[in-house]
Amino acid sequence: MSYPTPWQGGPLPGPGTPSMLASHADRERAVDVLRAGYGEGRLDHPEFEKRVARAYSARTVGELSLLVADLPQGPMAQPMTPHGPVPPAFLPRPQARTNGKALTSMVCGVLCVATGGLTGLPAVILGHMAQSEIRRTGEAGDGMALTGLVLGWLSVAGWLIFLGLFGLLAVVATSG
């Protein structure tokens, strides 16, 4: 069993308690809070200067806590995450599930070149179905669906032009 020492001021403190000696990082965090308070108009300039000087000369975390206690965003414990104390804005977002029809539409659109355009119509149909599902469910894959649609419609348009020219040639050949 340990006994409290005179400089700890009472029972043995745990980490982060007011009588723990302040580090340079602790002082800088307190000064950052003071700067934010001054920038928001919560402190006038003489008060700001006085508190900054006291922050840099503070010996314990408790002294720093008193300097910023009346300001928002004072010393607050940050929640622990699996990666340490990380603000939520910097945590990775969970990935949304990719729509299967969007992926299939894109594959059919890409295969239009290899199949001579035979997969163009399925790419268009699947692309429209995928976009509808994506809007309804919030799934990922809108870019894939759009790729399938563009390539599919290009293939369908190519086939229509080909068949139109073939029909025109057949009409010209029979009339001449």
ABEGO torsion letter per residue (X at the ends): XBBBBAAAGEBBBBBGBAABBBBAAAAAAAAAAAAAAAAAGABBAAAAAAAAAAAAABABAAAAAAAAAABBGBBBBBBBBAAEBBBAAABBBBBBBBBAAAAAAAAAAAAAAAAGGAAAAAAAAAAAAAAAAAAAAGBBGAAAAAAAAAAAAAAAAAAAAAAAAAAAAAAAAAAX
